[in-house]
Amino acid sequence: MNVPTKLRITKIEAACRQIDTAIEMFFFDRDPVAIHTMVAASHEIVHALAKRKGVADLLFGTNMVKHEFHKRWNEMVVSDGIFFKHADEDPDGELEFNPESMEVLLMFTLRGLRGMGHRFNGLQAAYWTWFCLHHPASTMIDVFSLNLPSTTATALRAMPKADFVRTFQEAHRLEKTARTLAADAGAMRS
């Protein structure tokens, strides 16, 4: 990859690059600690930007947790990310880490992006769909709203993650191509 000596980048671009890299790492079973660290960094940016835009029900301050428990919830949510990034207060610390917490953090980060009007790219849409298929009880999104026949949903759930993302991205690319061709054909008729 040819990287310029300097990049001009916005906060949202940085968050999206982090989230895309984390999603790719997730689907190809890379190190869950590295993934979580990247997702936590992205979530911090997305949360701050979404909150400024008035997006409600983010991971911090979520309506799913009673108000009196918000402080404790917020501390619990950030504790893994803080542990992975800092050693000043507990240089000999040890943590029992549950990688599934990263999956939830990733989903809330995508919810924040979506709440700000961000259109998902193929990787982000793949993760959103994968999460809904594998954690239907954890999300308000009905698996049926994905418009998948039950046999397709079952087959997708059984698919290894790397195969799932490749298949999903190819379908996403083909759908975009079809929409572009249809728009071009409509423009030519005008």
C-alpha positions as CSV (number, residue, x, y, z in Angstrom):
1,M,0.0,0.0,0.0
2,N,1.4,3.4,-1.1
3,V,0.7,5.8,1.8
4,P,1.3,9.5,1.3
5,T,3.7,11.2,3.8
6,K,0.8,13.2,5.2
7,L,-2.9,12.6,5.4
8,R,-5.7,15.1,5.9
9,I,-8.4,13.3,7.7
10,T,-11.5,14.1,9.6
11,K,-12.6,12.5,12.9
12,I,-15.4,10.6,11.2
13,E,-13.0,9.3,8.5
14,A,-10.6,8.2,11.2
15,A,-13.4,6.4,13.1
16,C,-14.6,4.7,9.9
17,R,-11.1,3.6,9.0
18,Q,-10.7,2.1,12.4
19,I,-14.1,0.4,12.3
20,D,-13.5,-1.0,8.9
21,T,-10.1,-2.4,9.9
22,A,-11.6,-3.9,13.1
23,I,-14.4,-5.5,11.1
24,E,-12.0,-7.0,8.6
25,M,-9.9,-8.3,11.5
26,F,-13.0,-9.7,13.1
27,F,-14.2,-11.6,10.1
28,F,-10.7,-13.2,9.6
29,D,-10.3,-14.2,13.2
30,R,-7.5,-11.9,14.1
31,D,-6.5,-11.0,17.7
32,P,-9.6,-10.0,19.7
33,V,-7.6,-7.7,22.0
34,A,-6.3,-5.7,19.0
35,I,-9.8,-5.6,17.5
36,H,-11.4,-4.4,20.8
37,T,-8.7,-1.7,21.1
38,M,-9.4,-0.4,17.6
39,V,-13.2,-0.6,18.1
40,A,-13.0,1.2,21.4
41,A,-11.0,4.1,19.8
42,S,-13.6,4.3,17.0
43,H,-16.4,4.2,19.5
44,E,-15.0,7.1,21.5
45,I,-15.0,9.3,18.3
46,V,-18.4,8.1,17.1
47,H,-20.0,8.5,20.5
48,A,-18.7,12.1,20.9
49,L,-19.8,13.1,17.4
50,A,-23.2,11.4,17.6
51,K,-23.9,13.0,21.0
52,R,-23.1,16.4,19.6
53,K,-25.7,15.8,16.8
54,G,-28.3,14.7,19.3
55,V,-28.3,11.0,18.5
56,A,-30.0,9.2,21.4
57,D,-29.6,5.8,23.0
58,L,-25.9,5.3,22.4
59,L,-23.9,2.8,24.4
60,F,-23.1,5.4,27.1
61,G,-26.3,6.6,28.6
62,T,-28.4,4.0,26.8
63,N,-32.1,3.7,27.6
64,M,-31.6,-0.1,28.0
65,V,-29.9,0.6,31.4
66,K,-31.7,2.3,34.3
67,H,-30.5,5.9,34.9
68,E,-29.1,5.2,38.4
69,F,-26.8,2.5,36.9
70,H,-25.4,4.6,34.0
71,K,-22.1,5.5,35.7
72,R,-21.4,1.9,36.7
73,W,-22.4,0.8,33.2
74,N,-20.2,3.3,31.5
75,E,-17.2,2.3,33.6
76,M,-17.8,-1.3,32.8
77,V,-18.1,-0.6,29.1
78,V,-14.8,1.3,28.9
79,S,-12.8,-0.8,31.4
80,D,-11.4,-3.3,28.8
81,G,-10.4,-0.6,26.4
82,I,-8.6,1.4,29.2
83,F,-6.8,-1.8,30.3
84,F,-5.6,-2.5,26.8
85,K,-4.3,1.1,26.2
86,H,-2.9,2.2,29.6
87,A,-0.5,0.9,32.2
88,D,0.1,3.9,34.4
89,E,-2.2,3.0,37.3
90,D,-1.9,-0.8,37.1
91,P,1.4,-1.9,35.5
92,D,1.0,-5.4,36.8
93,G,-2.7,-5.6,36.1
94,E,-4.5,-8.6,34.6
95,L,-7.9,-8.9,33.0
96,E,-10.3,-11.6,32.2
97,F,-11.5,-10.5,28.8
98,N,-14.7,-11.7,27.0
99,P,-14.3,-11.1,23.3
100,E,-18.0,-11.0,22.8
101,S,-18.0,-7.6,24.5
102,M,-16.2,-6.3,21.4
103,E,-19.0,-7.5,19.2
104,V,-21.5,-5.4,21.2
105,L,-19.3,-2.4,21.2
106,L,-18.8,-2.7,17.5
107,M,-22.6,-2.9,16.9
108,F,-23.2,0.2,19.1
109,T,-20.5,2.1,17.2
110,L,-22.3,1.3,13.9
111,R,-25.6,2.4,15.5
112,G,-24.0,5.7,16.3
113,L,-22.7,6.1,12.7
114,R,-26.1,5.2,11.3
115,G,-27.8,7.6,13.7
116,M,-25.7,10.4,12.2
117,G,-26.9,9.5,8.7
118,H,-23.9,7.5,7.7
119,R,-24.5,5.0,4.9
120,F,-22.8,1.7,5.6
121,N,-20.2,0.4,3.2
122,G,-20.0,-3.3,2.3
123,L,-17.9,-4.3,5.4
124,Q,-20.1,-2.3,7.8
125,A,-23.3,-3.8,6.3
126,A,-21.8,-7.3,6.5
127,Y,-21.1,-6.9,10.2
128,W,-24.5,-5.4,10.9
129,T,-26.2,-8.3,9.1
130,W,-23.8,-10.9,10.7
131,F,-24.6,-9.5,14.2
132,C,-28.4,-9.5,13.6
133,L,-28.2,-13.1,12.4
134,H,-26.1,-14.4,15.3
135,H,-27.5,-12.3,18.2
136,P,-31.2,-11.8,17.3
137,A,-32.2,-11.6,21.0
138,S,-29.7,-8.8,21.5
139,T,-30.9,-6.4,18.9
140,M,-34.1,-4.5,18.3
141,I,-33.7,-5.3,14.6
142,D,-35.9,-8.2,13.6
143,V,-34.0,-10.8,11.6
144,F,-37.1,-10.9,9.3
145,S,-36.5,-7.2,8.4
146,L,-33.4,-8.3,6.6
147,N,-35.7,-9.8,4.0
148,L,-34.0,-13.2,4.0
149,P,-35.8,-16.5,3.5
150,S,-35.4,-18.6,6.7
151,T,-33.3,-21.2,4.8
152,T,-30.9,-18.4,3.6
153,A,-30.6,-17.1,7.2
154,T,-29.9,-20.6,8.5
155,A,-27.2,-21.1,5.8
156,L,-25.6,-17.7,6.5
157,R,-25.5,-18.5,10.3
158,A,-23.7,-21.7,9.5
159,M,-21.2,-20.1,7.2
160,P,-17.6,-19.4,8.5
161,K,-17.1,-15.7,9.1
162,A,-14.5,-15.2,6.4
163,D,-16.8,-16.9,3.8
164,F,-19.8,-14.8,5.1
165,V,-18.0,-11.5,4.6
166,R,-16.7,-12.4,1.1
167,T,-20.1,-13.6,0.0
168,F,-21.8,-10.5,1.5
169,Q,-19.4,-8.1,0.0
170,E,-19.7,-9.6,-3.5
171,A,-23.5,-9.5,-3.2
172,H,-23.2,-5.8,-2.0
173,R,-20.9,-4.9,-4.9
174,L,-23.3,-6.6,-7.5
175,E,-26.3,-4.7,-6.0
176,K,-24.5,-1.4,-6.2
177,T,-23.5,-2.2,-9.8
178,A,-27.1,-3.0,-10.7
179,R,-28.4,0.2,-9.1
180,T,-25.7,2.2,-11.0
181,L,-26.6,0.6,-14.3
182,A,-30.3,1.1,-13.7
183,A,-29.7,4.8,-12.9
184,D,-27.5,5.2,-16.0
185,A,-30.2,3.6,-18.2
186,G,-32.8,5.9,-16.7
187,A,-30.6,8.9,-17.4
188,M,-30.0,7.8,-21.0
189,R,-33.8,7.6,-21.6
190,S,-34.3,11.2,-20.3
